[in-house]
Amino acid sequence: MQDILEFLRQEGIEKELIDGIRAFRQEAPVTGELKRRIPAPEVYYLGTGIWEKAIAAILCRKNLLLAGPKATGKNILAESLGAAFERPAWNVSFHIGADAAYLVGTDTFDGNQVTFRQGPVTLCAENGGFGILDEINMARNEAMAVLHSALDFRRELDVPGYHLVEMQPQTRYIATMNYGYAGTRELNEALASRFVVLDMPIIAEADLDRLIASRFPDLKAELRSQFTSLFYELDRKARSAEVSEKASDLRGLLDAIDLCHRGLRTGDALAMCISDKTFDPYEKQLIQDVIDERIDPDLSGSDLFA
Amino acid sequence: MIKKHYSGLQRRAENIIWNAAGRYDFDPPFMAFLENGEPDGYYNMVIGLAVKWLDIEKIEDFFASYAGSHKADEFDSILWLGIENCVYEKEVESRPILRKIRAGRARRFYQSRQTLSRQQMMLQSMPVYDQEQARWAKVLGRRGDSLPSKERKLVGALEFSGDWDTEAVITAMKGILLSFFHYDVDATRQDSGPRRVSGGAAQILRRVLRREQRYHDTLIVRNGTGEGDREGSAQLSRGSGDPVAARNAEEDLAYIRAAFGENILRPKEMTILENNLLKGAHADCRLWVARSRTAIGKAQAASATASAAERTGHGHREAPEASRGQDDHNGSLSDRRQNLPAYANTYNREQQELLKDLNPRDAREIDRARRDLREQNAKNEQWLHDRSQLIASGIRRLTARIDEALSSAERALPENARVGSLIAEKAYRLPVLHDPDVFERPGEETERSVTVDLLLDASASRLNYEEQLAAEAYVIAKSFMACRVPVQVETFRSLRGYTVLQILKERDSRDCRNILTYKAGGWNRDGLGLRLAGSMVPDQSRAGLRILLVLTDASPNDSTRILADAASLFAREYQGCAAVLDAKSAVADIREENVRVAAVFLGPTLYLENLHTIYGKECVRIHRIEQLDEGVSDLLEMILREAK
């Protein structure tokens, strides 16, 4: 995998920002077991403007909220930031049952005594890591009130019965949210004000083309453009409320190309990774129509890859 | 091959067209279907590509210019072959699969030719057939049937180039009609003048026609298309005279009783309700709360039905697919189907009694209104049946979304566990009893305490949407019920000074088919209708979260005027700003009672501002039933957020 700072330079990121990352890395280099926690994404996020905003925010000790619909690369960016700044990452997937104990830690019985078992937020704070709070708006706002002091200028976490956890200076929290999913909610003002918000755009056509090219360098260019068009056609259909958001699935598209790379025919691969993910027969038919109107279902690995 | 209107699988065809066009903001002017009724994938793509590459409005205008010709269908099919070639050449480079799809379409043509009977062949237009076979033979590289010289020339003329723009295409189409069919489009236009009214003129005409309804206080209306506010579907009332002027209290009461059945509230309840609601702007109004007429009929016919069903046993209309096996009112589907003629008879006997109290004109009106109601019921069921797959998937999607939204709002009840928050008062059990379950964590059990009242505006302004609204209410009711949320479905309208609330589905009933008895007619005094519906919502002890969901066009108006009050020295019409503000204050009053009021808007953009004035941000606009799941679940999430 290409060195990420070199990648950023090639992407045209401002030199000052890259120098800032270098300086940040040298403040407190990660050692020992924690090194395994530094993310190593398969692909880096593509999009110069977003990169620059995110780097600037992190260098200014801000916590980031990446907001945007599906397939905008929120998690890729979060992981890429961890890799760029070389910080260990703790991933916390939020769900409706997520509560303070899930984030900060719980009491448990250890041998003869009740002990405190640290949660991911506490571990991240103590080790100067990047806490990736995935789908933060799936949880109740009151469950996250416990994070307020960690996220604002106080940068500390008081755990009753345990002790005051002071956050290492390198600690940052990067939250992601999709405001379109059913079951999500609006972040309350108190929580939202503790983040700087990056409104994530859907990946640009040229960037998607590059992303596919970087993942599958041997995929023929003319077919790459057909896969790119397919993604935008499905996305347009989802945004027009003709089908659900499940159809706009970038991960699924990349997985389908991957399956083709292993020898599966395009029709089967796209069905497995995109259309069959919808269990409603009517909606599945609409999605299948879009696929059929763009990609020949009988293409095999040798037709696709040079 | 290409038709201007179609139902059934048309949504799929539309999707193919929109996808090829790369836009979803237009109604396709044409759709293509195969002989078996399935959408013609390739030709629908061609229509979409025509939208993408050409100025479709000009093309559409051109097609409209010969719409009066008896050969219009033939011309359509032939000229689309020209457009097909043009857009194919334009698109194929950026969409290589098109080559394969086109070849597939060509092969399909030859396959279907082998299976056509002689009679089917004879029904086809030979010039169209010749041109199609020549086109598809060329696509497949075959040698086509030999054609006379004129037809061969037409084959060449229909190979529109991919380099042409809209003007060139239209010029070529005009030339073909003139040279090969001796049909001069320009001359015909001048001779006959405009064949159709469109744009602003059509809107004005529609408004004038629609306006006519304002002068009739009657239930009798011609049925609409159910497809919305389409051109040419403006409705007229069949009533005559001026019933408002002739109104008197006894006749009005008899009319309302005959039209809607007995008031289901006891006199004392009614008095309390009237004292509470009939004041201010509504002081001159009256109230009526009734069950849907078919529900009454069914109950009364229950005994008569069984024997009638045994005698007949067959010959009744199919029920909608979507509802099969899901409704459970006192019996099976077969019972229900066999019920229809029996309860209709009972219904007539009961109603004959009520008709005696009416003057002859009102009796005739009511008789006709009952027939209209039965016809509309059949239309609603047919609409649902034609779209059974769409409806079933709509229910599935909305159920999933409601379930998820409600799950995210309900709080899990705590349970004892070995990890979690230590329960101080139980901590002694650990060392003393060696009981490790002294911690508390969120458990699996949850509680859901929600009730929904679905209120449909049943005034004449909904005439063109009756089938769609009935289907929407059906989908919403079914979905909430699937999530264990009790739903009551009601309609409201105003007629002869009465604001009538009619219950189509009661809260404790699981029968949703009655919703399909929805029929529009009359006025809508939203302020009073909403207050009346608000009074039917159960009190808070029965449900923590009470939702009143209104399907509306946000256009209140009524023939009973607002009496003079502090705001105005003179009595005012119940319409426009005054009516909207009255509805707004009704919504505010209901919300004061801790009932969440939200609206689903289906209607013209003209009234959007009213919608926001009346309901604030708790409203959503939908254009099609496919958007219902997203719209309703968004509203529900908004309500749940506010409730927190």
Interface residues (C-beta under 8 A of the other chain):
Chain A: I96 G97 D99 A101 T106 D107 T108 F109 V114 R117 M138 N141 A182 G183 T184 R185 E186 E222 S225 Q226 S229 E233 R236 K237 S240 A241 E242 S244 D280 P281 Y282 E283 Q285 L286 D289 V290 D292 E293 R294 I295 D296
Chain B: R12 N15 I16 W18 N19 A20 G22 Y24 G41 M45 S94 R95 P96 I97 K100 I101 Q389 L390 A392 S393 R396 R397 A400 R401 E404 A405 S407 S408 A412 R418 V419 G420 S421 L422 A427 L430 P436 F439 R441 P442 E626 Q627 E630 S633 E637 L640 R641 K644
